[in-house]
């Protein structure tokens, strides 16, 4: 059983028990519900949404917040004696997928 969900402008293929890193979400209780299910597949049935599958939900538990890989931005202006270096690390939420409800 697997599903394809959309969150944070990205799409993820998830299965129960899988741990994924998504864009940061703020949930005080630690439960995350994904309602944008684009495709839901059970053992004998595949439901494709248009654009989403009606009544399908994926639930997960917030494991923690982590930082992603560092992205370096370097700009150099030739013959101007000018250069700039910056770095960025995106904050991500680590979520463990608990259940897929096909709807």
Backbone torsions as a table, in degrees:
resi	resn	phi	psi	omega
1	UNK	NA	131.9	177.0
2	UNK	-149.7	167.0	178.8
3	UNK	-146.7	157.2	173.8
4	UNK	-114.0	120.3	-177.5
5	UNK	-116.0	159.5	176.6
6	UNK	-120.5	126.9	176.2
7	UNK	-155.6	138.8	177.9
8	UNK	65.0	26.4	179.8
9	UNK	79.1	8.8	-180.0
10	UNK	-128.6	163.3	178.8
11	UNK	-117.3	140.4	-177.3
12	UNK	-131.6	139.0	171.2
13	UNK	-94.4	119.7	-173.2
14	UNK	-125.1	152.4	175.2
15	UNK	-133.3	155.9	177.4
16	UNK	-60.4	135.8	-178.9
17	UNK	91.1	-9.4	-178.3
18	UNK	-80.0	146.1	176.6
19	UNK	-111.3	126.0	-178.3
20	UNK	-126.0	155.5	174.4
21	UNK	-107.0	121.1	-178.5
22	UNK	-122.3	173.6	174.5
23	UNK	-58.1	151.2	-172.4
24	UNK	-59.1	131.0	173.4
25	UNK	-123.6	145.0	178.8
26	UNK	-108.5	104.9	175.4
27	UNK	-129.6	120.7	-177.3
28	UNK	-73.3	-33.3	-176.0
29	UNK	-85.2	-13.5	176.5
30	UNK	90.9	-0.4	177.7
31	UNK	-100.5	136.1	179.6
32	UNK	-123.5	131.3	179.0
33	UNK	-119.5	126.6	177.5
34	UNK	-105.6	115.0	-179.9
35	UNK	-95.6	-18.7	179.2
36	UNK	-85.8	82.3	178.7
37	UNK	-101.1	115.8	-176.1
38	UNK	-86.4	-31.0	-179.7
39	UNK	-150.3	139.8	179.3
40	UNK	-134.8	125.0	-176.8
41	UNK	-123.3	125.1	172.5
42	UNK	-103.7	-168.2	-176.6
43	UNK	-64.7	-34.0	-175.4
44	UNK	-125.7	3.2	-171.7
45	UNK	-141.1	140.5	175.4
46	UNK	-124.5	124.6	177.6
47	UNK	-113.1	122.4	178.5
48	UNK	-106.7	129.2	-177.3
49	UNK	-84.6	161.7	178.4
50	UNK	-138.4	76.8	0.1
51	UNK	-85.7	-20.3	179.7
52	UNK	-122.1	160.9	178.4
53	UNK	-83.1	127.0	-177.9
54	UNK	-67.3	127.8	175.0
55	UNK	78.9	-1.4	-179.3
56	UNK	-84.7	140.2	179.8
57	UNK	-141.9	147.8	173.4
58	UNK	-123.3	126.6	-179.7
59	UNK	-112.3	148.1	-179.4
60	UNK	-148.4	172.1	179.8
61	UNK	-120.2	133.7	-179.5
62	UNK	-74.6	116.9	-178.5
63	UNK	-86.8	-41.3	179.7
64	UNK	173.7	179.0	177.5
65	UNK	-108.0	134.3	178.9
66	UNK	-131.0	166.6	175.2
67	UNK	-106.1	141.4	179.8
68	UNK	-79.6	-173.5	178.8
69	UNK	-68.1	151.9	179.0
70	UNK	-76.3	135.5	175.8
71	UNK	-110.0	124.3	-180.0
72	UNK	-100.1	134.5	176.7
73	UNK	-119.4	119.5	-178.5
74	UNK	-126.5	124.0	178.6
75	UNK	-119.8	133.3	177.9
76	UNK	-132.4	131.4	177.1
77	UNK	-106.0	112.7	-173.7
78	UNK	-68.1	145.7	179.6
79	UNK	62.3	11.6	-179.5
80	UNK	-113.5	-4.7	-177.2
81	UNK	55.6	45.2	-177.8
82	UNK	-137.5	130.7	175.1
83	UNK	-150.9	150.8	-177.5
84	UNK	-134.9	136.9	177.4
85	UNK	-130.1	128.7	178.8
86	UNK	-136.6	158.4	176.9
87	UNK	-133.8	158.7	-179.2
88	UNK	-148.9	138.3	173.7
89	UNK	-128.3	118.3	-178.0
90	UNK	-77.3	139.0	176.0
91	UNK	-85.2	127.7	-177.5
92	UNK	-120.4	154.3	174.7
93	UNK	-104.7	132.5	177.5
94	UNK	-97.1	121.7	-174.5
95	UNK	-124.1	133.9	173.4
96	UNK	-100.4	125.0	-178.3
97	UNK	-76.8	124.1	-178.0
98	UNK	-98.7	-47.5	-170.4
99	UNK	-147.7	145.9	173.7
100	UNK	-119.8	119.8	178.2
101	UNK	-107.8	111.8	-172.6
102	UNK	-68.4	-20.7	176.6
103	UNK	82.7	NA	NA
